[in-house]
Amino acid sequence: MKTYNYRDLTPQQIEVLCLRQLEDDQVVRERVREITERVRNEGDKALLDYARQFDQVLLNRLYLDAEELAAIAAGIPDEARLAIDTAYENIRSFHAAQIHLDAEVETMPGVNCWRENRPIDKVGMYIPGGSAVLPSTFLMLGVPAQLAGCKEIVVCSPPQKDGKTNCYVAYAAQKLGVARVYLIGGAQAVAAMAYGTESVPKVYKIFGPGNRYVTQAKQLVQSAAGTAIDMPAGPSEVLVLADETCVPAFVAADLLAQAEHGADSQAILVATSDALVEQVMQELEVQLQALPRRDVAAKAIENSYAVVVADLEQGMAFSNAYAPEHLILATNSFEDLVPLVQNAGSVFLGNLTPESAGDYASGTNHTLPTSGFARAYSGVSLDSFVKKITFQRIDPEGLQQIGRTVEVLAEAEGLEAHKNAMSIRMKNV
């Protein structure tokens, strides 16, 4: 992990430092375009072939039904079942609190306006796989969709080597009332949900994190198929801002928790002294040796870096420029820093709040903007699964109150029919 000193960096160098690695984007883009077009044209045939090619699995059918999911879920260990139950309840409690009705507003006498929520009827969820299938992502997406009242939930996740999913995902499906899980991974899953196939229903919006292929596919179908997406979400990342009140062992653990996601994950340390960076580095070396995924984590750490800042305020300036997916404020002074947070997906306060709490069970959503998109995007919430439709009602008094304003503005824009739509009503009431 290379170390930089903030005082030595120009604004241009900071901007470059905050860029994520994008060297292979053109290669990825072309490969994703090829995959999505083939799925669009060949449907299930292409999906079955990609399962054989990418997942090394020969599938007879592209999905598991309710009966198969129930049989798989029956094998879940009791402790894991209770953990999923707890996470489900916490996630549900947090997202249920986001349900609210907007008040009706009388903008002027006789003119009433308000908004109402309507669920997105058909949503698709990508649950990442790779070396392990992630039930936590299933809960993070399924719970708000369930609360929002989405009528059709299409779930895609890569098959395991046995052509199934694991007991954790199967049990999560039962908790969420999802009766079918499609055994499809990568860009081909996104394409299947965007265009629809013989087996996979077409959806209106696609959710879920993934690798660069998944991210590129989501962005491509957003423009090519007119399918909405939650956000561009690429390799995961964390920025830990630490001062002398942190616990170096905790900081190292947080960096490694991020690094084990993949070699392209970023684990950034921003510290108030060189000595603190050195302490964390020592802890990293010790903890790394005990990790089953140490080779992956070591590559991610090698591709990451540390920045030494003069104080926490300067550290926050760098953090806001980087716009991390996860921001950990490893300091006793975290309350003073909260107002300074401008760009971050999710924030973890103090020495006792690890990112993994939010990843699994505290209740907040872990589907968050990466690659600097936290400057403009929010993480997934209940609002992500609904449309907010405005309504308005004008009575006779309101017509007289607002009528001339509308006529004048329509005249100014040269839109006579717009003016007439108001004038004809004013004359006949």
DOPATI-428375 format. One record per residue (C-alpha): residue number from 1; x, z, y. Coordinates in pm, whole numbers. Layout:
<rec pase="NUM" east="X" up="Z" north="Y"/>
...
This chain:
<rec pase="1" east="0" up="0" north="0"/>
<rec pase="2" east="158" up="-114" north="327"/>
<rec pase="3" east="142" up="116" north="631"/>
<rec pase="4" east="83" up="4" north="992"/>
<rec pase="5" east="99" up="204" north="1314"/>
<rec pase="6" east="-196" up="141" north="1542"/>
<rec pase="7" east="15" up="167" north="1859"/>
<rec pase="8" east="231" up="-124" north="1742"/>
<rec pase="9" east="-61" up="-359" north="1680"/>
<rec pase="10" east="-190" up="-609" north="1934"/>
<rec pase="11" east="-565" up="-679" north="1952"/>
<rec pase="12" east="-500" up="-1009" north="1774"/>
<rec pase="13" east="-307" up="-836" north="1496"/>
<rec pase="14" east="-589" up="-584" north="1453"/>
<rec pase="15" east="-837" up="-869" north="1423"/>
<rec pase="16" east="-625" up="-1036" north="1155"/>
<rec pase="17" east="-579" up="-704" north="972"/>
<rec pase="18" east="-954" up="-658" north="961"/>
<rec pase="19" east="-1013" up="-997" north="797"/>
<rec pase="20" east="-1092" up="-989" north="425"/>
<rec pase="21" east="-905" up="-1215" north="183"/>
<rec pase="22" east="-1081" up="-1555" north="177"/>
<rec pase="23" east="-814" up="-1794" north="45"/>
<rec pase="24" east="-1017" up="-1929" north="-247"/>
<rec pase="25" east="-1347" up="-1973" north="-64"/>
<rec pase="26" east="-1337" up="-2354" north="-79"/>
<rec pase="27" east="-1273" up="-2351" north="-453"/>
<rec pase="28" east="-1549" up="-2096" north="-504"/>
<rec pase="29" east="-1788" up="-2291" north="-284"/>
<rec pase="30" east="-1746" up="-2612" north="-481"/>
<rec pase="31" east="-1779" up="-2440" north="-817"/>
<rec pase="32" east="-2092" up="-2256" north="-706"/>
<rec pase="33" east="-2247" up="-2578" north="-576"/>
<rec pase="34" east="-2186" up="-2739" north="-913"/>
<rec pase="35" east="-2342" up="-2445" north="-1101"/>
<rec pase="36" east="-2650" up="-2418" north="-880"/>
<rec pase="37" east="-2718" up="-2791" north="-893"/>
<rec pase="38" east="-2694" up="-2795" north="-1270"/>
<rec pase="39" east="-2935" up="-2501" north="-1302"/>
<rec pase="40" east="-3172" up="-2671" north="-1059"/>
<rec pase="41" east="-3170" up="-2993" north="-1262"/>
<rec pase="42" east="-3139" up="-2865" north="-1619"/>
<rec pase="43" east="-3307" up="-2523" north="-1605"/>
<rec pase="44" east="-3287" up="-2309" north="-1919"/>
<rec pase="45" east="-3051" up="-2553" north="-2092"/>
<rec pase="46" east="-2786" up="-2493" north="-1826"/>
<rec pase="47" east="-2839" up="-2116" north="-1835"/>
<rec pase="48" east="-2796" up="-2100" north="-2213"/>
<rec pase="49" east="-2480" up="-2309" north="-2188"/>
<rec pase="50" east="-2335" up="-2089" north="-1914"/>
<rec pase="51" east="-2408" up="-1778" north="-2126"/>
<rec pase="52" east="-2197" up="-1932" north="-2401"/>
<rec pase="53" east="-1928" up="-2051" north="-2160"/>
<rec pase="54" east="-1892" up="-1750" north="-1930"/>
<rec pase="55" east="-2027" up="-1458" north="-2133"/>
<rec pase="56" east="-1924" up="-1580" north="-2479"/>
<rec pase="57" east="-2277" up="-1512" north="-2605"/>
<rec pase="58" east="-2512" up="-1743" north="-2795"/>
<rec pase="59" east="-2864" up="-1658" north="-2681"/>
<rec pase="60" east="-3181" up="-1762" north="-2857"/>
<rec pase="61" east="-3388" up="-1650" north="-2559"/>
<rec pase="62" east="-3298" up="-1577" north="-2198"/>
<rec pase="63" east="-3475" up="-1242" north="-2168"/>
<rec pase="64" east="-3549" up="-907" north="-2330"/>
<rec pase="65" east="-3918" up="-813" north="-2337"/>
<rec pase="66" east="-4079" up="-470" north="-2302"/>
<rec pase="67" east="-4066" up="-395" north="-2673"/>
<rec pase="68" east="-3695" up="-480" north="-2699"/>
<rec pase="69" east="-3616" up="-281" north="-2384"/>
<rec pase="70" east="-3801" up="21" north="-2524"/>
<rec pase="71" east="-3603" up="3" north="-2849"/>
<rec pase="72" east="-3274" up="-15" north="-2658"/>
<rec pase="73" east="-3376" up="262" north="-2416"/>
<rec pase="74" east="-3451" up="494" north="-2707"/>
<rec pase="75" east="-3078" up="520" north="-2769"/>
<rec pase="76" east="-2994" up="674" north="-2432"/>
<rec pase="77" east="-2818" up="1013" north="-2452"/>
<rec pase="78" east="-3026" up="1303" north="-2319"/>
<rec pase="79" east="-2777" up="1387" north="-2043"/>
<rec pase="80" east="-2772" up="1027" north="-1919"/>
<rec pase="81" east="-3152" up="1013" north="-1925"/>
<rec pase="82" east="-3173" up="1328" north="-1714"/>
<rec pase="83" east="-2911" up="1190" north="-1473"/>
<rec pase="84" east="-3110" up="869" north="-1425"/>
<rec pase="85" east="-3427" up="1077" north="-1378"/>
<rec pase="86" east="-3258" up="1284" north="-1106"/>
<rec pase="87" east="-3113" up="979" north="-931"/>
<rec pase="88" east="-3451" up="805" north="-948"/>
<rec pase="89" east="-3630" up="1098" north="-785"/>
<rec pase="90" east="-3372" up="1134" north="-507"/>
<rec pase="91" east="-3370" up="761" north="-432"/>
<rec pase="92" east="-3749" up="757" north="-437"/>
<rec pase="93" east="-3774" up="1057" north="-202"/>
<rec pase="94" east="-3536" up="903" north="50"/>
<rec pase="95" east="-3703" up="562" north="50"/>
<rec pase="96" east="-4060" up="698" north="41"/>
<rec pase="97" east="-3987" up="869" north="372"/>
<rec pase="98" east="-3939" up="520" north="521"/>
<rec pase="99" east="-4307" up="438" north="469"/>
<rec pase="100" east="-4489" up="462" north="798"/>
<rec pase="101" east="-4771" up="294" north="985"/>
<rec pase="102" east="-4709" up="158" north="1333"/>
<rec pase="103" east="-4941" up="287" north="1601"/>
<rec pase="104" east="-5181" up="46" north="1768"/>
<rec pase="105" east="-5069" up="-17" north="2127"/>
<rec pase="106" east="-5301" up="-107" north="2413"/>
<rec pase="107" east="-5060" up="-310" north="2624"/>
<rec pase="108" east="-5321" up="-343" north="2899"/>
<rec pase="109" east="-5694" up="-258" north="2909"/>
<rec pase="110" east="-5869" up="-455" north="2636"/>
<rec pase="111" east="-5550" up="-596" north="2481"/>
<rec pase="112" east="-5452" up="-423" north="2155"/>
<rec pase="113" east="-5145" up="-505" north="1944"/>
<rec pase="114" east="-5004" up="-354" north="1624"/>
<rec pase="115" east="-4800" up="-427" north="1313"/>
<rec pase="116" east="-4881" up="-391" north="946"/>
<rec pase="117" east="-4653" up="-407" north="642"/>
<rec pase="118" east="-4708" up="-648" north="355"/>
<rec pase="119" east="-4487" up="-655" north="46"/>
<rec pase="120" east="-4284" up="-962" north="-40"/>
<rec pase="121" east="-4479" up="-1084" north="-343"/>
<rec pase="122" east="-4190" up="-1215" north="-554"/>
<rec pase="123" east="-3843" up="-1062" north="-539"/>
<rec pase="124" east="-3535" up="-1119" north="-751"/>
<rec pase="125" east="-3269" up="-862" north="-833"/>
<rec pase="126" east="-2916" up="-931" north="-950"/>
<rec pase="127" east="-2769" up="-639" north="-1143"/>
<rec pase="128" east="-2392" up="-693" north="-1176"/>
<rec pase="129" east="-2230" up="-685" north="-1516"/>
<rec pase="130" east="-1873" up="-772" north="-1606"/>
<rec pase="131" east="-1710" up="-492" north="-1801"/>
<rec pase="132" east="-2017" up="-269" north="-1756"/>
<rec pase="133" east="-2381" up="-317" north="-1659"/>
<rec pase="134" east="-2485" up="-103" north="-1363"/>
<rec pase="135" east="-2811" up="95" north="-1388"/>
<rec pase="136" east="-2743" up="249" north="-1045"/>
<rec pase="137" east="-2789" up="-89" north="-874"/>
<rec pase="138" east="-3112" up="-138" north="-1071"/>
<rec pase="139" east="-3246" up="191" north="-929"/>
<rec pase="140" east="-3127" up="113" north="-576"/>
<rec pase="141" east="-3317" up="-215" north="-572"/>
<rec pase="142" east="-3608" up="-134" north="-801"/>
<rec pase="143" east="-3722" up="187" north="-634"/>
<rec pase="144" east="-3784" up="42" north="-284"/>
<rec pase="145" east="-3941" up="-270" north="-437"/>
<rec pase="146" east="-4171" up="-45" north="-638"/>
<rec pase="147" east="-4262" up="160" north="-330"/>
<rec pase="148" east="-4317" up="-153" north="-122"/>
<rec pase="149" east="-4566" up="-286" north="-376"/>
<rec pase="150" east="-4390" up="-611" north="-468"/>
<rec pase="151" east="-4614" up="-790" north="-719"/>
<rec pase="152" east="-4345" up="-964" north="-923"/>
<rec pase="153" east="-3994" up="-830" north="-979"/>
<rec pase="154" east="-3748" up="-1063" north="-1155"/>
<rec pase="155" east="-3434" up="-892" north="-1284"/>
<rec pase="156" east="-3119" up="-1078" north="-1394"/>
<rec pase="157" east="-2812" up="-916" north="-1545"/>
<rec pase="158" east="-2529" up="-1062" north="-1755"/>
<rec pase="159" east="-2564" up="-1014" north="-2132"/>
<rec pase="160" east="-2331" up="-785" north="-2321"/>
<rec pase="161" east="-2132" up="-922" north="-2614"/>
<rec pase="162" east="-2421" up="-838" north="-2848"/>
<rec pase="163" east="-2658" up="-1050" north="-2642"/>
<rec pase="164" east="-2847" up="-744" north="-2515"/>
<rec pase="165" east="-2826" up="-502" north="-2225"/>
<rec pase="166" east="-2726" up="-137" north="-2250"/>
<rec pase="167" east="-2951" up="165" north="-2297"/>
<rec pase="168" east="-2903" up="279" north="-1936"/>
<rec pase="169" east="-3037" up="-42" north="-1783"/>
<rec pase="170" east="-3316" up="-53" north="-2043"/>
<rec pase="171" east="-3420" up="302" north="-1955"/>
<rec pase="172" east="-3406" up="223" north="-1583"/>
<rec pase="173" east="-3635" up="-73" north="-1650"/>
<rec pase="174" east="-3886" up="163" north="-1810"/>
<rec pase="175" east="-3867" up="402" north="-1514"/>
<rec pase="176" east="-3932" up="114" north="-1277"/>
<rec pase="177" east="-4207" up="-49" north="-1479"/>
<rec pase="178" east="-4005" up="-368" north="-1529"/>
<rec pase="179" east="-4116" up="-533" north="-1853"/>
<rec pase="180" east="-3857" up="-811" north="-1873"/>
<rec pase="181" east="-3484" up="-836" north="-1805"/>
<rec pase="182" east="-3326" up="-1182" north="-1793"/>
<rec pase="183" east="-2981" up="-1206" north="-1956"/>
<rec pase="184" east="-2823" up="-1421" north="-1689"/>
<rec pase="185" east="-2514" up="-1352" north="-1479"/>
<rec pase="186" east="-2321" up="-1490" north="-1186"/>
<rec pase="187" east="-2411" up="-1780" north="-961"/>
<rec pase="188" east="-2637" up="-1922" north="-1231"/>
<rec pase="189" east="-2863" up="-1616" north="-1209"/>
<rec pase="190" east="-2900" up="-1661" north="-834"/>
<rec pase="191" east="-2979" up="-2030" north="-882"/>
<rec pase="192" east="-3236" up="-1954" north="-1153"/>
<rec pase="193" east="-3422" up="-1711" north="-927"/>
<rec pase="194" east="-3402" up="-1944" north="-627"/>
<rec pase="195" east="-3522" up="-2262" north="-799"/>
<rec pase="196" east="-3706" up="-2128" north="-1103"/>
<rec pase="197" east="-3664" up="-2258" north="-1459"/>
<rec pase="198" east="-3881" up="-2286" north="-1770"/>
<rec pase="199" east="-3826" up="-1914" north="-1833"/>
<rec pase="200" east="-3728" up="-1766" north="-1495"/>
<rec pase="201" east="-3990" up="-1745" north="-1217"/>
<rec pase="202" east="-3897" up="-1862" north="-868"/>
<rec pase="203" east="-3876" up="-1577" north="-615"/>
<rec pase="204" east="-3900" up="-1553" north="-236"/>
<rec pase="205" east="-3606" up="-1318" north="-176"/>
<rec pase="206" east="-3295" up="-1229" north="-378"/>
<rec pase="207" east="-3124" up="-889" north="-373"/>
<rec pase="208" east="-2810" up="-747" north="-523"/>
<rec pase="209" east="-2434" up="-725" north="-488"/>
<rec pase="210" east="-2185" up="-929" north="-686"/>
<rec pase="211" east="-1852" up="-1108" north="-683"/>
<rec pase="212" east="-1763" up="-1401" north="-458"/>
<rec pase="213" east="-1948" up="-1645" north="-680"/>
<rec pase="214" east="-2269" up="-1445" north="-652"/>
<rec pase="215" east="-2225" up="-1401" north="-277"/>
<rec pase="216" east="-2155" up="-1770" north="-226"/>
<rec pase="217" east="-2455" up="-1863" north="-441"/>
<rec pase="218" east="-2685" up="-1639" north="-236"/>
<rec pase="219" east="-2568" up="-1797" north="87"/>
<rec pase="220" east="-2602" up="-2147" north="-58"/>
<rec pase="221" east="-2959" up="-2105" north="-187"/>
<rec pase="222" east="-3059" up="-1945" north="141"/>
<rec pase="223" east="-3002" up="-2277" north="313"/>
<rec pase="224" east="-3059" up="-2523" north="26"/>
<rec pase="225" east="-3363" up="-2363" north="-135"/>
<rec pase="226" east="-3506" up="-2170" north="157"/>
<rec pase="227" east="-3478" up="-1848" north="-43"/>
<rec pase="228" east="-3423" up="-1533" north="163"/>
<rec pase="229" east="-3142" up="-1294" north="69"/>
<rec pase="230" east="-3077" up="-930" north="143"/>
<rec pase="231" east="-2734" up="-987" north="298"/>
<rec pase="232" east="-2398" up="-1150" north="226"/>
<rec pase="233" east="-2234" up="-891" north="-1"/>
<rec pase="234" east="-1890" up="-953" north="-146"/>
<rec pase="235" east="-1616" up="-733" north="-293"/>
<rec pase="236" east="-1671" up="-365" north="-226"/>
<rec pase="237" east="-1469" up="-167" north="29"/>
<rec pase="238" east="-1412" up="178" north="174"/>
<rec pase="239" east="-1237" up="308" north="484"/>
<rec pase="240" east="-1135" up="674" north="484"/>
<rec pase="241" east="-1059" up="830" north="822"/>
<rec pase="242" east="-859" up="1148" north="767"/>
<rec pase="243" east="-682" up="1413" north="972"/>
<rec pase="244" east="-490" up="1732" north="887"/>
<rec pase="245" east="-813" up="1910" north="786"/>
<rec pase="246" east="-871" up="1672" north="495"/>
<rec pase="247" east="-784" up="1742" north="133"/>
<rec pase="248" east="-531" up="1471" north="33"/>
<rec pase="249" east="-636" up="1486" north="-332"/>
<rec pase="250" east="-998" up="1418" north="-231"/>
<rec pase="251" east="-894" up="1126" north="-11"/>
<rec pase="252" east="-688" up="973" north="-291"/>
<rec pase="253" east="-980" up="1012" north="-531"/>
<rec pase="254" east="-1211" up="833" north="-286"/>
<rec pase="255" east="-967" up="545" north="-243"/>
<rec pase="256" east="-929" up="506" north="-620"/>
<rec pase="257" east="-1305" up="526" north="-673"/>
<rec pase="258" east="-1331" up="215" north="-460"/>
<rec pase="259" east="-1025" up="46" north="-604"/>
<rec pase="260" east="-1149" up="58" north="-964"/>
<rec pase="261" east="-1437" up="-178" north="-879"/>
<rec pase="262" east="-1201" up="-475" north="-886"/>
<rec pase="263" east="-864" up="-609" north="-781"/>
<rec pase="264" east="-1022" up="-766" north="-471"/>
<rec pase="265" east="-1176" up="-437" north="-352"/>
<rec pase="266" east="-1028" up="-286" north="-37"/>
<rec pase="267" east="-944" up="81" north="1"/>
<rec pase="268" east="-828" up="145" north="358"/>
<rec pase="269" east="-674" up="473" north="474"/>
<rec pase="270" east="-672" up="555" north="845"/>
<rec pase="271" east="-475" up="876" north="903"/>
<rec pase="272" east="-357" up="1075" north="1202"/>
<rec pase="273" east="4" up="1109" north="1081"/>
<rec pase="274" east="270" up="948" north="862"/>
<rec pase="275" east="302" up="1276" north="675"/>
<rec pase="276" east="-65" up="1265" north="578"/>
<rec pase="277" east="-31" up="907" north="453"/>
<rec pase="278" east="263" up="1018" north="238"/>
<rec pase="279" east="65" up="1309" north="91"/>
<rec pase="280" east="-222" up="1081" north="-1"/>
<rec pase="281" east="17" up="825" north="-153"/>
<rec pase="282" east="164" up="1093" north="-376"/>
<rec pase="283" east="-182" up="1195" north="-493"/>
<rec pase="284" east="-268" up="830" north="-555"/>
<rec pase="285" east="24" up="791" north="-793"/>
<rec pase="286" east="-69" up="1101" north="-990"/>
<rec pase="287" east="-441" up="1026" north="-1019"/>
<rec pase="288" east="-388" up="657" north="-1091"/>
<rec pase="289" east="-211" up="731" north="-1417"/>
<rec pase="290" east="-518" up="905" north="-1559"/>
<rec pase="291" east="-761" up="619" north="-1493"/>
<rec pase="292" east="-878" up="392" north="-1777"/>
<rec pase="293" east="-902" up="109" north="-1519"/>
<rec pase="294" east="-564" up="189" north="-1364"/>
<rec pase="295" east="-439" up="-170" north="-1379"/>
<rec pase="296" east="-738" up="-294" north="-1180"/>
<rec pase="297" east="-721" up="-3" north="-937"/>
<rec pase="298" east="-346" up="-45" north="-889"/>
<rec pase="299" east="-391" up="-410" north="-788"/>
<rec pase="300" east="-661" up="-318" north="-537"/>
<rec pase="301" east="-442" up="-45" north="-388"/>
<rec pase="302" east="-152" up="-289" north="-367"/>
<rec pase="303" east="-375" up="-528" north="-169"/>
<rec pase="304" east="-496" up="-250" north="62"/>
<rec pase="305" east="-320" up="-70" north="346"/>
<rec pase="306" east="-295" up="240" north="565"/>
<rec pase="307" east="-309" up="265" north="944"/>
<rec pase="308" east="-157" up="557" north="1134"/>
<rec pase="309" east="-346" up="646" north="1453"/>
<rec pase="310" east="-280" up="889" north="1736"/>
<rec pase="311" east="-612" up="1073" north="1693"/>
<rec pase="312" east="-957" up="1049" north="1537"/>
<rec pase="313" east="-1104" up="861" north="1833"/>
<rec pase="314" east="-843" up="589" north="1791"/>
<rec pase="315" east="-919" up="591" north="1422"/>
<rec pase="316" east="-1287" up="531" north="1497"/>
<rec pase="317" east="-1193" up="238" north="1720"/>
<rec pase="318" east="-1013" up="77" north="1427"/>
<rec pase="319" east="-1300" up="160" north="1190"/>
<rec pase="320" east="-1553" up="-6" north="1418"/>
<rec pase="321" east="-1333" up="-315" north="1436"/>
<rec pase="322" east="-1305" up="-324" north="1055"/>
<rec pase="323" east="-1679" up="-250" north="1002"/>
<rec pase="324" east="-1651" up="-100" north="653"/>
<rec pase="325" east="-1914" up="-105" north="383"/>
<rec pase="326" east="-1842" up="264" north="319"/>
<rec pase="327" east="-1693" up="497" north="581"/>
<rec pase="328" east="-1572" up="843" north="480"/>
<rec pase="329" east="-1496" up="1088" north="762"/>
<rec pase="330" east="-1255" up="1322" north="584"/>
<rec pase="331" east="-1229" up="1578" north="861"/>
<rec pase="332" east="-1387" up="1903" north="968"/>
<rec pase="333" east="-1462" up="1736" north="1303"/>
<rec pase="334" east="-1702" up="1481" north="1154"/>
<rec pase="335" east="-1993" up="1592" north="1374"/>
<rec pase="336" east="-1799" up="1487" north="1685"/>
<rec pase="337" east="-1737" up="1143" north="1533"/>
<rec pase="338" east="-2094" up="1059" north="1429"/>
<rec pase="339" east="-2191" up="932" north="1780"/>
<rec pase="340" east="-1883" up="706" north="1774"/>
<rec pase="341" east="-1984" up="523" north="1456"/>
<rec pase="342" east="-2100" up="174" north="1557"/>
<rec pase="343" east="-2025" up="-50" north="1258"/>
<rec pase="344" east="-2057" up="81" north="902"/>
<rec pase="345" east="-2283" up="30" north="603"/>
<rec pase="346" east="-2307" up="394" north="497"/>
<rec pase="347" east="-2122" up="702" north="623"/>
<rec pase="348" east="-2005" up="1005" north="423"/>
<rec pase="349" east="-1942" up="1318" north="626"/>
<rec pase="350" east="-1678" up="1583" north="561"/>
<rec pase="351" east="-1455" up="1673" north="270"/>
<rec pase="352" east="-1732" up="1748" north="21"/>
<rec pase="353" east="-1922" up="1417" north="44"/>
<rec pase="354" east="-1769" up="1151" north="-181"/>
<rec pase="355" east="-1883" up="791" north="-171"/>
<rec pase="356" east="-1980" up="819" north="-536"/>
<rec pase="357" east="-2266" up="1053" north="-437"/>
<rec pase="358" east="-2425" up="770" north="-242"/>
<rec pase="359" east="-2337" up="519" north="-511"/>
<rec pase="360" east="-2547" up="705" north="-764"/>
<rec pase="361" east="-2775" up="986" north="-672"/>
<rec pase="362" east="-2789" up="1134" north="-320"/>
<rec pase="363" east="-3079" up="903" north="-232"/>
<rec pase="364" east="-2938" up="654" north="17"/>
<rec pase="365" east="-2907" up="292" north="-90"/>
<rec pase="366" east="-2574" up="160" north="-214"/>
<rec pase="367" east="-2652" up="-210" north="-158"/>
<rec pase="368" east="-2459" up="-249" north="167"/>
<rec pase="369" east="-2301" up="-515" north="390"/>
<rec pase="370" east="-1935" up="-597" north="318"/>
<rec pase="371" east="-1667" up="-825" north="464"/>
<rec pase="372" east="-1737" up="-710" north="819"/>
<rec pase="373" east="-2109" up="-792" north="804"/>
<rec pase="374" east="-2182" up="-428" north="888"/>
<rec pase="375" east="-2138" up="-539" north="1249"/>
<rec pase="376" east="-2479" up="-706" north="1225"/>
<rec pase="377" east="-2646" up="-614" north="894"/>
<rec pase="378" east="-2800" up="-295" north="758"/>
<rec pase="379" east="-2802" up="-182" north="398"/>
<rec pase="380" east="-3104" up="-235" north="176"/>
<rec pase="381" east="-3405" up="-16" north="257"/>
<rec pase="382" east="-3779" up="-17" north="203"/>
<rec pase="383" east="-3806" up="-253" north="500"/>
<rec pase="384" east="-3601" up="-509" north="307"/>
<rec pase="385" east="-3894" up="-556" north="66"/>
<rec pase="386" east="-4172" up="-592" north="320"/>
<rec pase="387" east="-4276" up="-831" north="593"/>
<rec pase="388" east="-4393" up="-683" north="921"/>
<rec pase="389" east="-4688" up="-883" north="1048"/>
<rec pase="390" east="-4812" up="-843" north="1403"/>
<rec pase="391" east="-5182" up="-835" north="1489"/>
<rec pase="392" east="-5359" up="-851" north="1823"/>
<rec pase="393" east="-5716" up="-825" north="1943"/>
<rec pase="394" east="-5849" up="-906" north="2290"/>
<rec pase="395" east="-6193" up="-799" north="2412"/>
<rec pase="396" east="-6379" up="-938" north="2717"/>
<rec pase="397" east="-6212" up="-694" north="2955"/>
<rec pase="398" east="-5871" up="-780" north="2811"/>
<rec pase="399" east="-5938" up="-1150" north="2851"/>
<rec pase="400" east="-5987" up="-1107" north="3225"/>
<rec pase="401" east="-5686" up="-876" north="3249"/>
<rec pase="402" east="-5437" up="-1104" north="3076"/>
<rec pase="403" east="-5592" up="-1448" north="3129"/>
<rec pase="404" east="-5438" up="-1554" north="3459"/>
<rec pase="405" east="-5091" up="-1438" north="3345"/>
<rec pase="406" east="-5113" up="-1667" north="3041"/>
<rec pase="407" east="-5239" up="-1959" north="3251"/>
<rec pase="408" east="-4956" up="-1930" north="3503"/>
<rec pase="409" east="-4685" up="-1909" north="3238"/>
<rec pase="410" east="-4834" up="-2205" north="3047"/>
<rec pase="411" east="-4841" up="-2409" north="3371"/>
<rec pase="412" east="-4478" up="-2318" north="3439"/>
<rec pase="413" east="-4381" up="-2455" north="3098"/>
<rec pase="414" east="-4592" up="-2768" north="3136"/>
<rec pase="415" east="-4808" up="-2686" north="2833"/>
<rec pase="416" east="-5160" up="-2767" north="2948"/>
<rec pase="417" east="-5324" up="-2716" north="2607"/>
<rec pase="418" east="-5184" up="-2363" north="2596"/>
<rec pase="419" east="-5338" up="-2295" north="2935"/>
<rec pase="420" east="-5669" up="-2446" north="2830"/>
<rec pase="421" east="-5692" up="-2228" north="2519"/>
<rec pase="422" east="-5711" up="-1931" north="2755"/>
<rec pase="423" east="-5911" up="-2093" north="3037"/>
<rec pase="424" east="-6193" up="-2210" north="2812"/>
<rec pase="425" east="-6245" up="-1856" north="2688"/>
<rec pase="426" east="-6239" up="-1706" north="3037"/>
<rec pase="427" east="-6510" up="-1947" north="3149"/>
<rec pase="428" east="-6737" up="-1876" north="2853"/>
<rec pase="429" east="-6725" up="-1496" north="2839"/>
